[in-house]
Amino acid sequence: MGQIDLDGSNSTVKADVIRGQTGTTVKLGGVLDTDGNYIQTEKGGDLTSASPLVIDTDGDYFDVTGTVSFAAMTVAADRQFTLQFDGVLTMTHHATNLDLPGEANITTAAGDVATFQSTGSNTVQCVSYTRADGTAVASSVGKHTLWIPAAAMRPTDSNGCDGITDVETTSGRPDLQVLDFDTSADEHAQFQIAMPKSWNESTITFRVFWTSTATDTDGVAWALQGVATANDDTINVAYGTAVVVTDDNISAAEDCLVTAESSAVTIAGSPSTDELCFFRVFRDVSDANDDMAEDARLIGIQLFVTTDAGEDT
């Protein structure tokens, strides 16, 4: 069978006209009538996962075996094809080579099915992706926040800040639960998080929510550091390098003050999955910006973490 060319005429071509034809061009001006038959796609042979993944020409539906991840495909232009994955691998998003839903990487599972369109030679877009378990694709991949209120922290045993304090603003209005940090020396508080498996185990950032009893414009410096511990690791380990973020009061007491987002915090201990991360927050009174003569009141910390999977299985 040869090429079907729509020439703009108003005609219907029955399927039996082109049965058995080879090397010919059949021009259509309208609907292709299959005369009760159907246009058939074909399952090709299995594809062994590789980087890049080579799409064969013996079909339109393929099983992908193996677990080799890839970020590109070798395929001719103008093909639509479907892949069923037989195992776990990662497809890496690329805006041109492999455009994935949500512009995020996808980690496959056995039974996942995806349909692709090659808009050019080796230029592929995923037009649909269905997970075997029915969950959404890349619904939570990317940058996310974790809120840790001061009430979830405790002063460290050495050089700790004051314990949690309940502060009433006005009766019937929000109360504050704060940790107070002195101006005379660095004081610390600690919290810990069992990080989600979907976390990419890389750097994090943070910002601090705080307040003051003063009505001046003096500044404060907040610092955060962390360390990860795995099963059977000692917890008696040093924190990573502290990262400092500064802020200033804005001439009013009991205002909600929020720092800018910090630079990247590297968590010590070579973080991996299923690990417990300990964090220490402190007021860095030696920082040039820290000139408050009164306590700085910590309301909470907002962590920014990046995930690279849509779930924590």
C-alpha positions as CSV (number, residue, x, y, z in Angstrom):
1,M,0.0,0.0,0.0
2,G,1.3,3.4,-0.9
3,Q,0.7,7.0,0.2
4,I,-2.8,8.4,0.7
5,D,-2.9,12.0,-0.5
6,L,-5.9,14.3,0.3
7,D,-6.2,16.4,-2.9
8,G,-9.1,18.6,-1.8
9,S,-11.8,16.8,-3.8
10,N,-15.0,15.7,-2.3
11,S,-14.8,11.9,-2.5
12,T,-15.0,8.7,-0.5
13,V,-12.6,5.9,-1.1
14,K,-13.6,2.4,-0.1
15,A,-11.0,0.3,1.7
16,D,-11.1,-2.4,-1.1
17,V,-9.8,0.2,-3.6
18,I,-6.4,0.2,-1.9
19,R,-6.2,-3.4,-0.7
20,G,-3.1,-5.0,-2.1
21,Q,-1.8,-1.9,-3.7
22,T,1.9,-1.2,-3.3
23,G,4.1,1.7,-4.5
24,T,1.1,3.8,-5.4
25,T,-0.4,7.1,-4.2
26,V,-4.1,7.1,-3.6
27,K,-5.6,10.6,-3.5
28,L,-8.5,11.3,-1.2
29,G,-10.7,14.3,-1.1
30,G,-12.7,13.4,1.9
31,V,-13.4,10.5,4.3
32,L,-11.6,7.3,4.1
33,D,-14.3,4.6,4.3
34,T,-12.9,1.4,5.7
35,D,-15.9,-0.6,4.3
36,G,-16.6,-2.1,7.7
37,N,-13.0,-2.9,8.5
38,Y,-10.6,-0.9,10.7
39,I,-7.3,0.8,10.4
40,Q,-4.9,-1.6,12.2
41,T,-1.9,-0.7,14.3
42,E,0.6,-3.4,15.1
43,K,2.6,-4.5,18.2
44,G,6.3,-4.6,17.5
45,G,9.0,-6.6,19.2
46,D,10.2,-5.7,22.7
47,L,12.5,-2.8,23.0
48,T,15.5,-3.2,25.4
49,S,15.9,0.0,27.4
50,A,18.9,2.0,26.4
51,S,20.1,5.6,26.3
52,P,18.9,6.8,23.9
53,L,15.9,4.4,23.5
54,V,15.7,3.2,19.9
55,I,12.2,3.0,18.5
56,D,11.9,0.1,16.0
57,T,9.8,0.3,12.8
58,D,8.1,-3.1,13.1
59,G,5.1,-1.7,15.0
60,D,3.4,1.1,16.9
61,Y,3.1,-0.5,20.3
62,F,6.1,-1.8,22.2
63,D,7.0,-3.3,25.5
64,V,10.1,-1.7,27.0
65,T,12.2,-4.2,29.0
66,G,15.1,-3.5,31.3
67,T,15.9,-0.6,33.7
68,V,18.3,1.6,31.8
69,S,17.2,5.3,32.1
70,F,17.1,7.6,29.2
71,A,16.7,11.3,28.2
72,A,16.2,10.9,24.4
73,M,14.9,8.5,21.8
74,T,16.1,7.6,18.3
75,V,13.0,7.7,16.1
76,A,12.0,9.1,12.7
77,A,9.8,12.1,12.4
78,D,6.0,12.0,12.3
79,R,5.4,8.8,14.2
80,Q,3.0,8.1,17.0
81,F,3.7,5.1,19.1
82,T,2.9,3.7,22.5
83,L,5.3,2.2,25.1
84,Q,4.4,-0.2,27.9
85,F,7.2,-0.3,30.6
86,D,8.0,-3.6,32.2
87,G,10.2,-2.2,35.0
88,V,11.5,0.8,36.8
89,L,13.6,3.4,35.0
90,T,13.7,7.2,34.8
91,M,12.8,9.2,31.7
92,T,14.5,12.6,32.0
93,H,12.6,15.6,30.7
94,H,14.1,17.7,27.9
95,A,12.2,20.5,26.4
96,T,13.1,19.3,22.9
97,N,14.4,15.8,22.9
98,L,11.9,14.3,25.3
99,D,9.1,16.6,26.4
100,L,7.3,15.0,29.4
101,P,4.1,16.1,31.2
102,G,4.6,18.8,33.7
103,E,8.1,19.3,32.4
104,A,9.3,16.8,35.0
105,N,11.2,13.5,35.1
106,I,9.1,10.4,35.2
107,T,10.1,7.2,37.1
108,T,8.2,4.3,35.5
109,A,6.7,1.3,37.1
110,A,5.8,-2.1,35.6
111,G,2.6,-1.7,33.7
112,D,2.8,2.0,33.0
113,V,1.7,3.0,29.5
114,A,2.7,6.1,27.5
115,T,1.9,7.5,24.1
116,F,4.5,9.6,22.2
117,Q,4.5,11.8,19.1
118,S,7.7,12.5,17.2
119,T,7.4,16.0,15.9
120,G,10.8,15.7,14.2
121,S,13.6,13.3,13.9
122,N,14.6,12.4,17.5
123,T,12.2,15.1,18.8
124,V,9.6,13.5,21.0
125,Q,6.6,14.6,23.0
126,C,4.7,12.5,25.5
127,V,1.1,13.1,24.8
128,S,-0.3,10.8,27.5
129,Y,1.0,8.8,30.4
130,T,-1.1,6.4,32.4
131,R,0.3,4.8,35.6
132,A,-0.6,1.2,36.3
133,D,-1.8,2.1,39.8
134,G,-4.0,5.0,38.5
135,T,-2.1,7.7,40.3
136,A,-1.4,11.1,38.7
137,V,1.8,11.7,36.8
138,A,4.3,14.2,38.3
139,S,1.6,15.7,40.4
140,S,4.0,16.6,43.2
141,V,7.4,16.8,41.5
142,G,9.4,20.0,42.0
143,K,9.9,22.5,44.8
144,H,7.7,22.2,47.9
145,T,7.5,23.7,51.4
146,L,7.6,22.1,54.9
147,W,6.4,24.3,57.8
148,I,8.0,23.7,61.2
149,P,6.4,25.9,63.9
150,A,8.4,27.0,66.9
151,A,6.2,24.7,69.0
152,A,7.7,21.7,67.2
153,M,11.2,22.7,68.2
154,R,13.1,22.4,71.5
155,P,16.0,24.4,72.9
156,T,19.2,22.6,72.6
157,D,20.7,21.2,75.9
158,S,23.8,23.3,75.4
159,N,23.5,27.0,74.6
160,G,19.7,26.7,74.1
161,C,17.2,29.5,73.6
162,D,14.3,30.0,76.0
163,G,11.6,27.4,76.1
164,I,8.3,27.8,74.2
165,T,6.4,30.9,75.3
166,D,2.7,31.6,74.8
167,V,2.1,35.3,74.0
168,E,-1.3,36.8,73.9
169,T,-1.7,39.7,71.5
170,T,-5.3,40.8,72.4
171,S,-8.0,38.6,73.8
172,G,-9.9,36.8,71.1
173,R,-7.1,37.4,68.6
174,P,-4.2,35.1,67.6
175,D,-1.8,34.0,70.3
176,L,1.8,33.4,69.5
177,Q,3.9,30.4,70.4
178,V,7.5,31.6,70.1
179,L,11.1,30.8,71.0
180,D,13.0,33.7,72.4
181,F,16.7,34.2,71.3
182,D,18.9,36.5,73.4
183,T,21.1,39.2,72.1
184,S,24.2,38.4,74.2
185,A,25.3,35.0,72.7
186,D,24.3,32.5,70.0
187,E,21.4,30.5,71.2
188,H,20.0,27.4,69.5
189,A,16.9,25.3,69.0
190,Q,16.6,21.9,67.3
191,F,14.0,19.9,65.3
192,Q,14.1,16.8,63.2
193,I,12.3,15.5,60.1
194,A,12.1,12.0,58.5
195,M,12.4,13.4,55.0
196,P,10.0,12.0,52.3
197,K,11.4,9.4,49.9
198,S,10.4,11.7,47.0
199,W,13.0,14.3,48.2
200,N,15.9,14.5,45.8
201,E,18.4,14.3,48.7
202,S,20.0,17.6,47.6
203,T,20.4,21.0,49.1
204,I,17.4,22.9,50.7
205,T,16.6,26.5,51.4
206,F,14.6,28.2,54.1
207,R,13.1,31.4,55.3
208,V,12.3,32.4,58.9
209,F,9.0,33.8,60.3
210,W,9.7,35.9,63.4
211,T,8.6,38.9,65.4
212,S,9.9,41.4,68.0
213,T,8.6,43.3,71.0
214,A,10.4,46.5,69.9
215,T,9.3,49.3,67.6
216,D,12.7,50.0,66.0
217,T,14.3,48.9,62.7
218,D,17.2,46.9,64.2
219,G,18.3,43.7,62.5
220,V,18.7,40.0,63.2
221,A,20.6,37.2,61.7
222,W,19.1,33.7,61.6
223,A,21.1,30.6,60.8
224,L,20.2,27.0,59.9
225,Q,22.3,23.8,59.6
226,G,21.5,20.1,59.2
227,V,22.8,16.6,59.2
228,A,21.3,13.3,58.0
229,T,21.5,9.9,59.8
230,A,20.6,6.5,58.4
231,N,19.5,3.3,60.1
232,D,22.3,2.1,62.4
233,D,24.2,5.4,62.0
234,T,25.4,7.2,65.2
235,I,23.5,10.4,65.9
236,N,26.6,11.8,67.6
237,V,27.6,13.6,64.4
238,A,28.5,17.2,63.5
239,Y,26.0,19.5,61.7
240,G,26.8,20.8,58.2
241,T,27.8,24.4,57.5
242,A,25.3,26.9,58.7
243,V,23.7,29.3,56.3
244,V,22.6,32.8,57.5
245,V,19.7,34.9,56.4
246,T,19.2,38.4,57.7
247,D,16.2,40.7,58.3
248,D,15.2,43.9,59.9
249,N,12.3,45.0,62.2
250,I,9.9,47.4,60.6
251,S,9.1,49.8,63.4
252,A,6.3,47.9,65.0
253,A,6.0,45.4,67.8
254,E,4.3,42.0,67.2
255,D,4.5,42.4,63.4
256,C,4.8,39.2,61.4
257,L,8.3,39.4,59.9
258,V,9.5,37.1,57.1
259,T,13.1,36.8,55.8
260,A,14.0,36.3,52.2
261,E,14.7,32.8,51.0
262,S,18.2,31.7,52.0
263,S,20.9,30.4,49.8
264,A,21.4,26.6,49.5
265,V,21.9,24.6,52.7
266,T,24.0,21.5,52.3
267,I,22.9,18.8,54.8
268,A,25.8,16.8,56.2
269,G,25.9,13.1,56.4
270,S,25.4,12.2,52.7
271,P,21.6,12.1,52.7
272,S,19.8,9.2,51.2
273,T,16.3,7.7,51.3
274,D,14.7,6.7,54.6
275,E,17.0,8.9,56.7
276,L,16.3,11.2,59.7
277,C,17.5,14.8,59.3
278,F,18.4,16.9,62.3
279,F,18.3,20.7,62.0
280,R,19.6,23.4,64.3
281,V,18.4,27.0,64.0
282,F,20.2,29.8,65.9
283,R,20.5,33.5,66.2
284,D,23.9,34.5,64.9
285,V,24.7,37.5,67.1
286,S,28.2,38.0,65.6
287,D,26.7,38.7,62.2
288,A,27.1,42.4,61.2
289,N,23.3,42.7,60.7
290,D,22.4,41.5,64.1
291,D,22.1,44.6,66.2
292,M,18.8,44.1,68.1
293,A,19.1,44.9,71.7
294,E,16.1,42.7,72.6
295,D,15.1,39.1,72.1
296,A,14.3,37.9,68.6
297,R,11.1,35.8,68.7
298,L,11.0,32.8,66.4
299,I,7.6,31.8,65.1
300,G,8.7,29.1,62.7
301,I,10.8,28.0,59.8
302,Q,9.7,27.3,56.3
303,L,11.9,24.7,54.5
304,F,12.0,24.5,50.7
305,V,12.8,21.0,49.4
306,T,12.8,19.6,45.9
307,T,11.1,16.3,45.0
308,D,12.0,14.1,42.0
309,A,9.1,11.6,42.3
310,G,5.4,11.9,42.5
311,E,5.0,9.5,45.5
312,D,6.9,8.0,48.4
313,T,6.8,4.3,47.5
